Amino acid sequence: MSFRKNWIWIGLGLLALGVFISNEGVRSYFSRRREFHQVRKKLEEAQSRLAQKQDLLARSKNDDAFLEREARRSLGLVRGDEIEYRFPSAEKETR
């Protein structure tokens, strides 16, 4: 008798599991949950980039040496009393 009861409970459990999994709401829930975690990760990355940009802005407002270094590096600026020398790269010489 208990063997038959166990099979009935197993069958009912599998039936309930099948109904639960085949339900569109459950699949939608897991899909939305995965999407939520992806969006949260993107948000954290954007917040990290924002913090870096804010640090860069604060340094450029308060540190003249940093501002000069960045202008030289990114814009190629030189002072009026300096001479800029440019050397061809190794790639151009091998051609």
MDTraj code that builds the backbone (N, CA, C; nanometers):
import mdtraj as md
import numpy as np

residues = "MET SER PHE ARG LYS ASN TRP ILE TRP ILE GLY LEU GLY LEU LEU ALA LEU GLY VAL PHE ILE SER ASN GLU GLY VAL ARG SER TYR PHE SER ARG ARG ARG GLU PHE HIS GLN VAL ARG LYS LYS LEU GLU GLU ALA GLN SER ARG LEU ALA GLN LYS GLN ASP LEU LEU ALA ARG SER LYS ASN ASP ASP ALA PHE LEU GLU ARG GLU ALA ARG ARG SER LEU GLY LEU VAL ARG GLY ASP GLU ILE GLU TYR ARG PHE PRO SER ALA GLU LYS GLU THR ARG".split()
xyz = np.array([
    [0.0824, -0.1202, 0.0000],
    [0.0000, 0.0000, 0.0000],
    [0.0867, 0.1265, 0.0000],
    [0.1928, 0.1309, 0.0810],
    [0.2773, 0.2501, 0.0868],
    [0.3541, 0.2701, -0.0447],
    [0.3856, 0.1576, -0.1124],
    [0.4531, 0.1676, -0.2415],
    [0.3647, 0.2397, -0.3430],
    [0.2386, 0.2085, -0.3405],
    [0.1433, 0.2744, -0.4309],
    [0.1269, 0.4216, -0.3947],
    [0.1258, 0.4539, -0.2638],
    [0.1144, 0.5934, -0.2194],
    [0.2354, 0.6750, -0.2648],
    [0.3504, 0.6130, -0.2537],
    [0.4723, 0.6835, -0.2956],
    [0.4662, 0.7182, -0.4444],
    [0.4206, 0.6248, -0.5274],
    [0.4109, 0.6502, -0.6699],
    [0.3072, 0.7583, -0.7000],
    [0.2010, 0.7605, -0.6238],
    [0.0989, 0.8639, -0.6425],
    [0.1587, 1.0008, -0.6098],
    [0.2311, 1.0099, -0.4990],
    [0.2931, 1.1365, -0.4610],
    [0.3996, 1.1793, -0.5625],
    [0.4769, 1.0840, -0.6096],
    [0.5790, 1.1144, -0.7112],
    [0.5120, 1.1635, -0.8390],
    [0.4046, 1.0970, -0.8808],
    [0.3312, 1.1376, -0.9996],
    [0.2712, 1.2764, -0.9847],
    [0.2107, 1.3024, -0.8677],
    [0.1536, 1.4348, -0.8436],
    [0.2626, 1.5427, -0.8410],
    [0.3755, 1.5083, -0.7821],
    [0.4876, 1.6025, -0.7782],
    [0.5387, 1.6353, -0.9169],
    [0.5532, 1.5322, -0.9994],
    [0.5993, 1.5544, -1.1363],
    [0.4966, 1.6337, -1.2171],
    [0.3694, 1.6048, -1.1946],
    [0.2640, 1.6793, -1.2628],
    [0.2673, 1.8270, -1.2225],
    [0.2813, 1.8530, -1.0916],
    [0.2885, 1.9914, -1.0437],
    [0.4131, 2.0612, -1.0986],
    [0.5238, 1.9891, -1.1028],
    [0.6476, 2.0458, -1.1573],
    [0.6312, 2.0788, -1.3052],
    [0.5659, 1.9897, -1.3791],
    [0.5420, 2.0146, -1.5214],
    [0.4549, 2.1364, -1.5443],
    [0.3507, 2.1513, -1.4643],
    [0.2627, 2.2681, -1.4765],
    [0.3393, 2.3943, -1.4395],
    [0.4203, 2.3857, -1.3350],
    [0.4968, 2.5012, -1.2887],
    [0.5978, 2.5466, -1.3936],
    [0.6681, 2.4519, -1.4541],
    [0.7724, 2.4857, -1.5513],
    [0.7117, 2.5318, -1.6839],
    [0.6013, 2.4703, -1.7247],
    [0.5437, 2.5059, -1.8537],
    [0.4681, 2.6378, -1.8502],
    [0.4478, 2.6912, -1.7347],
    [0.3756, 2.8168, -1.7203],
    [0.4600, 2.9321, -1.7763],
    [0.4025, 3.0175, -1.8580],
    [0.4733, 3.1311, -1.9192],
    [0.5247, 3.2289, -1.8134],
    [0.4522, 3.2447, -1.7058],
    [0.4932, 3.3377, -1.6007],
    [0.6247, 3.2992, -1.5362],
    [0.6461, 3.1705, -1.5167],
    [0.7700, 3.1233, -1.4556],
    [0.8873, 3.1465, -1.5497],
    [0.8697, 3.1123, -1.6760],
    [0.9780, 3.1359, -1.7731],
    [1.0071, 3.2843, -1.7859],
    [0.9028, 3.3643, -1.7853],
    [0.9195, 3.5083, -1.7935],
    [0.9945, 3.5605, -1.6711],
    [0.9643, 3.5044, -1.5544],
    [1.0314, 3.5461, -1.4309],
    [1.1820, 3.5230, -1.4415],
    [1.2209, 3.4030, -1.4845],
    [1.3639, 3.3730, -1.4933],
    [1.4315, 3.4553, -1.6028],
    [1.3609, 3.4814, -1.7108],
    [1.4152, 3.5659, -1.8165],
    [1.4370, 3.7086, -1.7664],
    [1.3389, 3.7606, -1.6965],
    [1.3508, 3.8966, -1.6421],
    [1.4586, 3.9042, -1.5348],
    [1.4724, 3.7989, -1.4581],
    [1.5751, 3.7971, -1.3537],
    [1.7147, 3.8019, -1.4161],
    [1.7349, 3.7225, -1.5225],
    [1.8640, 3.7229, -1.5921],
    [1.8911, 3.8609, -1.6528],
    [1.7882, 3.9193, -1.7127],
    [1.8020, 4.0531, -1.7713],
    [1.8341, 4.1567, -1.6645],
    [1.7710, 4.1446, -1.5480],
    [1.7967, 4.2361, -1.4372],
    [1.9429, 4.2309, -1.3941],
    [1.9980, 4.1099, -1.3843],
    [2.1380, 4.0967, -1.3434],
    [2.2326, 4.1535, -1.4488],
    [2.1982, 4.1380, -1.5755],
    [2.2812, 4.1955, -1.6819],
    [2.2787, 4.3480, -1.6759],
    [2.1612, 4.4039, -1.6536],
    [2.1482, 4.5496, -1.6456],
    [2.2205, 4.6018, -1.5224],
    [2.2110, 4.5286, -1.4117],
    [2.2806, 4.5698, -1.2898],
    [2.4320, 4.5716, -1.3124],
    [2.4836, 4.4705, -1.3835],
    [2.6272, 4.4658, -1.4126],
    [2.6680, 4.5851, -1.4988],
    [2.5877, 4.6161, -1.6009],
    [2.6172, 4.7323, -1.6854],
    [2.6140, 4.8611, -1.6044],
    [2.5199, 4.8710, -1.5105],
    [2.5102, 4.9895, -1.4255],
    [2.6345, 5.0043, -1.3396],
    [2.6814, 4.8946, -1.2820],
    [2.8023, 4.9002, -1.1994],
    [2.9237, 4.9426, -1.2817],
    [2.9324, 4.8918, -1.4052],
    [3.0436, 4.9313, -1.4925],
    [3.0353, 5.0798, -1.5271],
    [2.9147, 5.1278, -1.5540],
    [2.8969, 5.2700, -1.5865],
    [2.9303, 5.3572, -1.4655],
    [2.8925, 5.3129, -1.3472],
    [2.9238, 5.3895, -1.2267],
    [3.0738, 5.3932, -1.2037],
    [3.1419, 5.2841, -1.2341],
    [3.2876, 5.2807, -1.2204],
    [3.3536, 5.3778, -1.3181],
    [3.3061, 5.3773, -1.4437],
    [3.3613, 5.4716, -1.5429],
    [3.3327, 5.6153, -1.5021],
    [3.2145, 5.6407, -1.4469],
    [3.1790, 5.7749, -1.4016],
    [3.2717, 5.8202, -1.2899],
    [3.3011, 5.7314, -1.1958],
    [3.3917, 5.7657, -1.0860],
    [3.5310, 5.8000, -1.1391],
    [3.5771, 5.7253, -1.2396],
    [3.7072, 5.7544, -1.2995],
    [3.7066, 5.8907, -1.3676],
    [3.5982, 5.9198, -1.4395],
    [3.5878, 6.0492, -1.5082],
    [3.5810, 6.1639, -1.4074],
    [3.5093, 6.1433, -1.2974],
    [3.5002, 6.2476, -1.1958],
    [3.6355, 6.2709, -1.1305],
    [3.7123, 6.1642, -1.1091],
    [3.8465, 6.1776, -1.0537],
    [3.9362, 6.2535, -1.1503],
    [3.9256, 6.2216, -1.2784],
    [4.0038, 6.2910, -1.3808],
    [3.9678, 6.4395, -1.3852],
    [3.8400, 6.4704, -1.3751],
    [3.7949, 6.6092, -1.3758],
    [3.8463, 6.6843, -1.2534],
    [3.8380, 6.6220, -1.1363],
    [3.8863, 6.6864, -1.0142],
    [4.0362, 6.7116, -1.0217],
    [4.1100, 6.6133, -1.0748],
    [4.2553, 6.6317, -1.0869],
    [4.2883, 6.7427, -1.1862],
    [4.2127, 6.7512, -1.2947],
    [4.2423, 6.8547, -1.3941],
    [4.2081, 6.9938, -1.3416],
    [4.1127, 7.0030, -1.2502],
    [4.0784, 7.1332, -1.1924],
    [4.1785, 7.1778, -1.0872],
    [4.2390, 7.0820, -1.0163],
    [4.3223, 7.1166, -0.9008],
    [4.4716, 7.0978, -0.9215],
    [4.5125, 7.0218, -1.0205],
    [4.6543, 6.9885, -1.0368],
    [4.7028, 7.0384, -1.1725],
    [4.7776, 7.1485, -1.1710],
    [4.8270, 7.2074, -1.2960],
    [4.9276, 7.1175, -1.3667],
    [5.0118, 7.0487, -1.2895],
    [5.1104, 6.9596, -1.3502],
    [5.0408, 6.8443, -1.4228],
    [4.9355, 6.7923, -1.3643],
    [4.8583, 6.6853, -1.4292],
    [4.7945, 6.7370, -1.5572],
    [4.7387, 6.8550, -1.5524],
    [4.6739, 6.9133, -1.6704],
    [4.7751, 6.9342, -1.7832],
    [4.8948, 6.9808, -1.7480],
    [4.9990, 7.0011, -1.8485],
    [5.0431, 6.8683, -1.9096],
    [5.0604, 6.7670, -1.8249],
    [5.1004, 6.6347, -1.8722],
    [4.9969, 6.5773, -1.9692],
    [4.8700, 6.5916, -1.9353],
    [4.7631, 6.5392, -2.0211],
    [4.7559, 6.6159, -2.1536],
    [4.7766, 6.7476, -2.1491],
    [4.7741, 6.8271, -2.2718],
    [4.8903, 6.7880, -2.3629],
    [5.0047, 6.7625, -2.3045],
    [5.1199, 6.7202, -2.3830],
    [5.0957, 6.5821, -2.4439],
    [5.0412, 6.4923, -2.3634],
    [5.0214, 6.3545, -2.4086],
    [4.9109, 6.3449, -2.5143],
    [4.7954, 6.4020, -2.4858],
    [4.6820, 6.3799, -2.5759],
    [4.6779, 6.4774, -2.6938],
    [4.7241, 6.5998, -2.6752],
    [4.7168, 6.6992, -2.7818],
    [4.8502, 6.7264, -2.8498],
    [4.9584, 6.6740, -2.7906],
    [5.0895, 6.6952, -2.8497],
    [5.1396, 6.8378, -2.8339],
    [5.0957, 6.9070, -2.7306],
    [5.1372, 7.0457, -2.7099],
    [5.2782, 7.0537, -2.6533],
    [5.3475, 7.1628, -2.6875],
    [5.4809, 7.1904, -2.6334],
    [5.4837, 7.3351, -2.5874],
    [5.5768, 7.3632, -2.5001],
    [5.5938, 7.5015, -2.4533],
    [5.6600, 7.5847, -2.5633],
    [5.6519, 7.7161, -2.5490],
    [5.7096, 7.8054, -2.6492],
    [5.8599, 7.7952, -2.6603],
    [5.9286, 7.7619, -2.5505],
    [6.0750, 7.7560, -2.5530],
    [6.1275, 7.6139, -2.5772],
    [6.0414, 7.5214, -2.6137],
    [6.0833, 7.3840, -2.6379],
    [6.0842, 7.3542, -2.7881],
    [6.1630, 7.2563, -2.8250],
    [6.1669, 7.2097, -2.9624],
    [6.1175, 7.0651, -2.9628],
    [6.0257, 7.0381, -3.0521],
    [5.9707, 6.9027, -3.0595],
    [6.0441, 6.8238, -3.1662],
    [6.0901, 6.7064, -3.1287],
    [6.1560, 6.6158, -3.2223],
    [6.0633, 6.4978, -3.2461],
    [6.0467, 6.4621, -3.3715],
    [5.9658, 6.3451, -3.4064],
    [6.0540, 6.2466, -3.4813],
    [6.0480, 6.1225, -3.4355],
    [6.1268, 6.0167, -3.4973],
    [6.0322, 5.9195, -3.5652],
    [6.0674, 5.8738, -3.6838],
    [5.9801, 5.7768, -3.7526],
    [5.9770, 5.6458, -3.6744],
    [5.8630, 5.5817, -3.6786],
    [5.8500, 5.4565, -3.6046],
    [5.9214, 5.3443, -3.6800],
    [5.9455, 5.2358, -3.6120],
    [6.0188, 5.1230, -3.6705],
    [5.9380, 5.0587, -3.7835],
    [5.8075, 5.0645, -3.7791],
    [5.7235, 5.0051, -3.8829],
    [5.7476, 5.0712, -4.0187],
    [5.7597, 5.2023, -4.0199],
    [5.7770, 5.2747, -4.1455],
    [5.9137, 5.2465, -4.2081],
    [6.0145, 5.2197, -4.1250],
    [6.1480, 5.1948, -4.1762],
    [6.1579, 5.0570, -4.2426],
    [6.0810, 4.9613, -4.1983],
    [6.0916, 4.8257, -4.2529],
    [6.0193, 4.8113, -4.3851],
    [5.9389, 4.9031, -4.4256],
    [5.8638, 4.8928, -4.5520],
    [5.9476, 4.9190, -4.6707],
])
top = md.Topology()
chain = top.add_chain()
for i, resn in enumerate(residues, 1):
    res = top.add_residue(resn, chain, resSeq=i)
    for name in ("N", "CA", "C"):
        top.add_atom(name, md.element.get_by_symbol(name[0]), res)
traj = md.Trajectory(xyz[None], top)
